[in-house]
């Protein structure tokens, strides 16, 4: 299950975050090679203590994406571009959006527990 952490979002965007989140999740789930359901994707927007310049640079880290044969370098690049373009649609005046897909190796320590 991929986890997106989006840094640099200005607080003035808070009313638009639900719509941006839904768009991000649906566009990611639309990449068929990822084979993800929308419910498997999480998006977080940590509050930034540095208020000056928020929104000028947006950095997104994607963690927790299990390695599978169909998730090739090209598919990971498509994911990064999809995320970056989606952010650009919602946050006007952004000078830079970077999306980094971080390696995830569950055999080095992973657990998932659900009460559902």
C-alpha positions, 0 to 999 in steps of 0.5 A: 500500500503506497503512502504519499507524504506531501510536503510544502502545501500551504495552509490556505489549501486546506479546503481543497485537500479533500478534492486533491487527495481524491484526485491523487488516489483515483489517478494513481489507482488508474495506473493499471500496472500498479494493481491498486485499489483506491482504499490501498493508497494513503495521502498525508499532508504534514504541517510545516513549521516554516510558513514562509514560501509554502506552496512554492516547492512541493516535495512528495515521497511515495513509500510502501510500494511493494516491489512486483515484476509489473512495477517496472522503472517505467511504471514507477516513473509514470507514477511519479509524473502522475503525482507531480502533474496532479499536484500542479493542477491544484496548487497554483504558483508552484515553482517546483514539484518533485516526487520521489518513489522510495525503495521498499523492502518488506523483508527488512521489517514490515507488519500490517495489523487491522482490527477490521 
